[in-house]
Amino acid sequence: MQKIMEKFLLHAGEIDRFSQLTNDLLQQMKINPKDILRFRLSIENVMEIWMNELGENTNCTFASGSRFGRTYIILSAEGRMVNPNEYQDELTTMISNGNSFLATLGLFLEYHYEDGKNFLKLTLPKKQSGQLTPVILGMLLGIISGAVLTFGLPDVGNVIQTWIISPIFDTFMNLLTLIAGPMIFLAVYCGIYEMGDAATFGKIGKSLIIRFLLFAFLVLAAAGLLVSWLFISSSGKNNISGNSIMELYKMVLNIIPGDIISPFQTGNAMQIIFLACVCGTGTLVLGDSVSGISKIISQINTLIQLLMTYIGRLIPVFVFVCIMNLFLSGSLNNISGLIKQIIIVAAVTCITLVFYIGLVCWKCRVKPAILISKLLPTFLIALSTASSSAAFGTNIESCKKMGIDTKLINFGVSIGQVIFMPASAIMYFISSLCIGQSYGIEITVIWIITSILTSTILALATPPIPGGALSCYTILFTQLGIPTAGIALAISIDLLMDSFLTASNLAYLQAELVLSAQKLNLLNETRLQK
C-alpha cells in the first residue's frame, strides 16, 4: 500500500475529507461495511472532540501505510492531552479500550500522548481465512499417512518418525513453550493498562472483571461436580488426605513467585498471570510517569502477537505432524476420547447456560421466552460465523433492547467479548480431563481443582488472535503434567467446536451484563420484560 502523509488544520471540512479517505482505505482492505461505518464515525467523533477542546486550526497530521503486512492509519493533533477515554459518548467508547479489547473486531486502535501531540492509531490485520477446513484436511492426511506407514510400511515409518516427524514436533513444541508464557503475560498486562486510567479501572473495570472471573470459576466448579466422577481414578478418590489439602494450600500460596524468571521457565500459569496483574495495575496507577516503559511493552506485545499469528497459520501442519506422531509412536488409543470430549463439552455448556438464563429470568422477573428472543439474534450470528466480531453490532443492539444502560454496554461488551469466555473455560477444563485420562495421568481431586483454577484464569487471559488458544493449551498442559502431544488433539476439537463456543460465550456475556446492570442500578427492567 502506498504511504500517505498530509498535514492539515483542523476544521469541519477537513474532518469530512479525512473521514472519506479513511472509508476508502478500509474498503480497499475489504472490511465489513458495518465495521467501516462504525470506525469512520468513531474517528470523526474523536476529531470533533479535538476540535472542540483544542480549537479550530489546530495542527494535525494524517498518515497511512503498511508495516509487517498490516495497514495502519495514524491521526495526530498538537496541543494539550485530550484522551478519548475521558469521554463517555457511545462512539468514542468503541475506541477507548485499546488494542486488546478491540481485537475482537479485527481492528486495533491505540491512543497515546507524546511530545505535545495526541496520537490515534488504527491498525488493520491481514485478512484471515478460516482454519477449520485446513485442520480437517490435516487430520485426514495425518490419519491416512500414519495408517499407511504403520500398517503397510512399518520400517519406512520408523525412519520417517526418527528423522522427520519427531524433530519437527519437538521444534514446534519448543517454540510454543518459549512464546506461550510471555504472550499470556503481555496480553494480561496490556489488557489492564489499556483500560485508560486507574479511576476507570476502579469504578467499572474492577467490579466487572471480578464478576467475570467469579462466574467463570463457578461454571467450572459446577462442571467439575457434573463430570469429574467419569475421570477421577480410584486411587484419586481415596487421595483426599491432610497431605492433599496441604498440597492445595501450598499451591494457592505458590501463586506468588519467588522470582520473575522461574514462572516462565516452568510455565506456571497462575504465577505468570499474577505477575501480569501486579505489573499492569501498577503501571495503571503510576500513569504518565511510566508511559515510555508502557509504550515499549505494548510494542513488544504487538510483535509477539504478530509472531503468534504466523505460528497459528501452521496449526494445520502441526495437527498433521501430531496425528502422524500418534500413529508412528503407537499411541492411537489417545484419539478415542475425542467424541466423548465433544459430547461432554456441549452438554455441560448447555446445562450451565440454561441454568444461568433461568437465574436471570428469576432475578429480573422476565419470561424465559422474552429473554431468549432477545438473546437469540446475537447467538445465531455468532453460531453461523464463529466470529464475535461479526456479532458485535447485534450484541450492542440486543443489550439495549434488554434495558441495559449504555454506559455499561459500551465498556461491558467491548471488554466482555475478549475476556469473558465461560464456554472456552469449559473447553479447557474438559480437554484437560479427557486428554489427561487418555495419556494415563492420575486424576485426583487436587488435580481437578488445579485444572479448574488454571482454566478459569486462562479463559480470561486468552489472547484474542489466531493461535491464542494454542498458547493457553500449552500453558495448561504444562501446569497439569499432560504430554504436549495432546495439544494437537485439543486444538483440533477446539476449532471444530469454535462456532458453538463463540455463540455460547456471547449468550453468557449478555446474561451476565443483565445481572451486573441490575446490581449497579443500570437496568431498565420494564424494557427487559417487554
Salt bridges, closest charged atoms under 4 A:
GLU6 OE1 - ARG17 NH1 3.15
GLU14 OE1 - ARG17 NE 2.87
ASP35 OD1 - ARG38 NH2 2.22
GLU44 OE2 - ARG40 NE 3.69
GLU53 OE1 - ARG80 NH2 2.74
GLU90 OE2 - LYS400 NZ 2.97
GLU114 OE1 - HIS112 NE2 3.52
GLU114 OE1 - LYS295 NZ 2.49
GLU397 OE2 - LYS400 NZ 3.76
GLU512 OE2 - ARG211 NE 2.54
GLU525 OE1 - ARG365 NH2 3.05
